[in-house]
Amino acid sequence: VRVQGSGKTLEVEPQLQPGSSVAKVFTLANPPRLVVDLNGSSPKGTPQVAGRSGVTNVRLGSRKGGTRLVLDLHKPATKVQASGNHIVVETQ
């Protein structure tokens, strides 16, 4: 999982196994989090946070039919856009 950030924009890109896909992307508040549900196998590699990305922690967990990726955010998300496995998050 690659996470990079600059200013109020975060870019998240799970490195997916062949046959895997992003099923759902949503946010949660209190504390602010980004949740990415993946179908298929777990992403390759260990979740990492790149420098001052606006993310405090990244976790992976199992869910029926796939994997859940949870990113703890410094600030609440105001907008989320997903295209394939590329996710852009705007924060406050």
C-alpha positions in Angstrom: 0.0 0.0 0.0 1.4 3.4 -1.0 0.3 6.5 0.8 1.6 10.0 -0.1 0.4 13.4 0.9 1.0 17.0 0.3 -1.0 19.8 2.0 -4.7 18.8 2.2 -4.5 16.0 -0.4 -3.7 12.3 0.2 -3.1 9.7 -2.4 -3.7 6.1 -1.5 -2.8 3.2 -3.8 -3.1 -0.4 -2.7 -0.7 -2.7 -4.6 -3.3 -5.3 -5.6 -2.8 -9.0 -6.4 -4.0 -10.1 -9.8 -7.8 -10.6 -9.7 -8.2 -8.3 -6.8 -10.1 -5.0 -6.9 -11.3 -2.0 -4.8 -14.9 -2.8 -3.8 -15.8 0.1 -1.7 -14.3 3.3 -0.3 -15.8 5.3 2.5 -14.9 7.5 5.5 -15.6 7.3 9.2 -15.5 10.1 11.8 -14.4 10.3 15.4 -11.5 9.5 14.9 -11.3 10.4 11.2 -10.6 7.3 9.0 -10.5 6.2 5.4 -11.8 2.7 4.8 -11.0 0.7 1.6 -12.7 -2.7 1.1 -10.9 -4.9 -1.3 -12.2 -8.0 -3.1 -9.8 -10.9 -3.5 -6.3 -11.4 -2.0 -4.6 -9.1 0.4 -2.5 -6.3 -1.1 1.2 -7.0 -1.6 3.7 -5.8 1.0 3.4 -4.1 4.4 1.3 -1.0 4.7 3.6 2.1 4.8 3.0 5.8 5.4 5.2 8.1 3.3 6.6 11.0 5.5 4.2 13.7 6.4 1.2 12.2 4.6 -1.6 13.1 7.0 -2.0 9.5 8.0 -1.1 8.3 11.5 -1.6 4.6 11.0 -2.5 2.0 8.4 -4.1 -1.4 9.3 -5.2 -4.4 7.3 -7.9 -6.9 8.4 -9.9 -9.7 6.9 -13.5 -9.4 5.8 -15.8 -11.8 4.0 -14.5 -12.1 0.4 -11.5 -9.9 0.9 -9.5 -7.4 3.0 -10.3 -4.2 4.7 -7.7 -1.4 4.7 -8.1 1.3 7.3 -6.1 4.5 7.4 -6.3 6.8 10.5 -6.3 10.4 9.2 -4.9 13.5 11.0 -7.9 15.5 9.8 -11.5 14.6 8.6 -11.9 13.9 4.9 -14.1 16.4 2.9 -14.0 14.6 -0.4 -13.0 11.1 -1.7 -12.5 10.1 -5.3 -11.6 6.6 -6.4 -10.6 5.3 -9.8 -9.4 1.7 -9.9 -6.9 1.3 -7.2 -6.0 5.0 -7.1 -7.8 7.0 -4.3 -7.5 10.7 -3.7 -8.7 12.2 -0.4 -9.1 15.9 0.3 -9.0 16.8 4.0 -9.9 19.9 6.1 
